[in-house]
């Protein structure tokens, strides 16, 4: 069993039954599908592109399995989509390390009704609360940004694990569980947090 599944089993699974879940920046949607398979009442999947989600889920027959779900284009998400009482758990895996508006993203998630966030990111693991900025590679930018017509040379940033921990506390989240993969690789560690409030 891989470390991602072990973490989901320990955190989301015990609280998933009957929960309404937002898989934010879902990519393939594998984490939201996990929530559906473990009793979530409804999952909102959202991303800036649907191709990865469609490719991953086309053989899973989500509708035939009587799962309740929707896919929302992240570019069209408005504040009202998150600021209501229909979200219990947010899954946010693997996007923050190539985002541009880290503070605003965490603020938006905090303003939702969610009581829990299952969070994953990667980047430098050190004691500095900073963000390493770089130019997003063109092949990634072409796929993820073409809908919004942004500059292919957009700068993206990967916050350190310390930055994330400080921001969680700033927004009132408690780190109830965490794991760290590849801690010896200070440029490319991966960490998962189970946040609650």
Secondary structure, DSSP 8 states (H G I E B T S, - for coil): --HHHHHHHHHTGGG-TT-EEEEET-TT-HHHHHHHHTT-SEEEEEES-SHHHHHHHTTT-TTTTT--EEEEEGGG--HHHHSSS--SEEEEES-GGGBS-HHHHHHHHHTSS-SEEEEEEEE--SS---EEEEE--HHHHHHHHGGGT--TT-EEEEE-HHHHHHHHHHTT-EEEEEEEE-TT-TTSEEEEEEEE-
